[in-house]
Amino acid sequence: MARISVCLALSLIAAPAAAETIRIDWLERQVTPPPVQSNMQARPERLGLDGARLSVADIATTGRFTGMDYQLVETVIPPEAPFLPAAEAALAQGARLLVVSAPAADLLALADLPAARDALILNTAAPETSLRGADCRANLLHTLPSVAMRTDALAQFIVTKRWTNLAMIAGTLPEDLAYAEAMRSSLTKFGLSLAGEKTWPFQSDLRRAATTEVPLFTQDLPDHDLLLIADERGDFGRYVAYNTWLPRPLAGSEGAQPLGWSGVVEQNGAAQLQNRFRDTAGREMAPADFAAWAAIAALGDATTRTATADPAALRSYLLSDRARIAGFLGRPLSFRAWDGQMRQPIPIVTERAVVGLAPFEGFLHAVNELDTLGPDQPETLCTAFQEGP
Amino acid sequence: MIRSILMGTALSLSLAPALADEIWVTNEIDDTVSVIDARTLEVKATYPTGERPRGITFSKDFKRLYICASDSDAVQVMDPDTGQILHDLPSGEDPEQFVLAPDDRLLYIANEDDAITTVVDTESRTVVTQIDVGVEPEGMGISPDGRIQVTTSETTNMAHWIDTETHKIIANTLVDSRPRHAEFRPDGTELWVSSEIGGTVTVFDTATQAEKGRIGFAITGIQPEKLQPVGMRFSPDGQRVFVALGPANHVAVVNAATLEVERYILVGRRVWHMELSPDQTRLFTTNGVSGDVTVIDLASLEPIATVKVGRFPWGAAARPTPN
């Protein structure tokens, strides 16, 4: 009822009177990308930020008609500079709606600042499931899917394909270990298991040696339908493909990948978003760009629907079942009230096409099928959302 | 069993003295239009179009067919008697949907990638004006008296009310997420706007642009997120509104007076848009994912046949064939 009256109040604005300016902050902790073997891969310079800029342009168009003006204040902190002072400075200048690209530790330090207590922070870059679990914060929402959501999506895909014999090769970097661990949990959750598993051992330059080394390395894996790869930095997976002892498809960090977004997503009107992004950024839209785009789209929707920029009111709207945000993935996006994670379908993609979109048919849920991806309310380890911020 | 019933239906239809009316359907992925014989329910012709054809409408005399060829950045004009493209109209970029004014001359085109409504004179083949609207305009409606054109924008979540005399926006009304289609009541007193992601239809009073009501949908066994209203059509008598529910694979039948949903009709997968047969006895729905058209009998409100067309059928327009 309240919502309808708000809409009516807004509904007849022909030309905005005095536009209210709503400040949204982009806070980015730059990280030096770790070296990978291939020289062909470079991290886009404005990864995430390009998505944020596009989204602000999108919601500013809406604002022209609602009398709301949106301002994106960009703070990019170089790898060698300290993060917190810059964050504190932004907060001191009045930042209260923060869209953040930073590692988990920086993100938590920011969320725990006294000045950030009444702020609303949206995480667009840190995938750790623990940030939505034991380490959750009431003032911290997440538009990037957690690792668990992505591996759950892949496990559903595997069940749908009836691939029952599985093997995995995992790297040794922390994110590889986390991905492999999430993959094992997801397989268990959906009634699957690994027949064999190996750790990637090579230090040599595989660009030359893959055709001789990889067949031998994969020869002693038990027979499998699908070979899972845990290589989140994209270091070695590309050299495994087509070099395995048995000719088998790959999935995980290589092959069929569960990703929050990809340049090949085109259904559900996504082609329009992709076109706008390519036009402005000059490259393909990556998961981090989509997470940033979605964070600002959510803020735009919330400010329009509630006719306020108050972080507490926006948070309350976003966590309510009134929020149904359009995100080009075929289902409304919304936020889980128990951990602040944005509900979203997860595309399973190759380099050239979407091969599936989780949640898949048959994975049922009493409330919302999207909650079959990632920790659901009964098993959540997050307690910060049980009462107000 | 099903086959024999369908054959029986076809037989009885062939005995009816109906004209060979046609339903024209754009196939978004195949770059073609399929022409369905409304009597035999067979595809009697398939004609090539520009890239990614979506919106489709006939001139009042049915001598010209306008087609939004979105990826060709053109509105194409086809001779429906021959299937030949006569010429293109300037359309602005990425025309997705359009509406022909009651004067049979001005075409209002939604340029999805440019946040613009383009007004084109179909006779002089020139752009009359372009109007800035919200992001991703799509739904296009025009009042029966031709005085108000409404463009809805998918990402801005608004209906933009355009005065066709001045070509200025006179009001912007907020609706739920991702509005897809705008349809005036045949008497012009109401505007209906569907919101795909919001899952609702909003009804406005045309005179005041005030919201009169909002309609939600519920089908047992289908999750609310899949109930995504897109195309809409008023019944010939104006008493009912048919609302296509996208991936819920149903068409809702809404009582236009009470705004209550009276019934849900099962159709093909991802139902998009609808068209009434010229004799107004049947409703044809385009089903994008299943690549077919469901034919609904308007008397019984039952689906009576499915017609296979091209890949991703999107828009539909009817033509009574002169004998």
Interface residues (C-beta under 8 A of the other chain):
Chain A: I4 C7 L8 L10 S11 L12 I13 A14 D58 T61 T62 F65 T66 G269 Q272 N275 R276 A297 D301 T304 R324 I325 A326 G330 R331 P332 N368 E369 L370
Chain B: D94 E112 D113 A115 G134 V135 E136 S153 E154 T155 T156 N157 M158 H160 I169 I170 A171 N172 T173 L174 D176 S177 R178 E196 I197 G198 G199 Q209 A210 E211 R214 Q223 E225 K226 P247
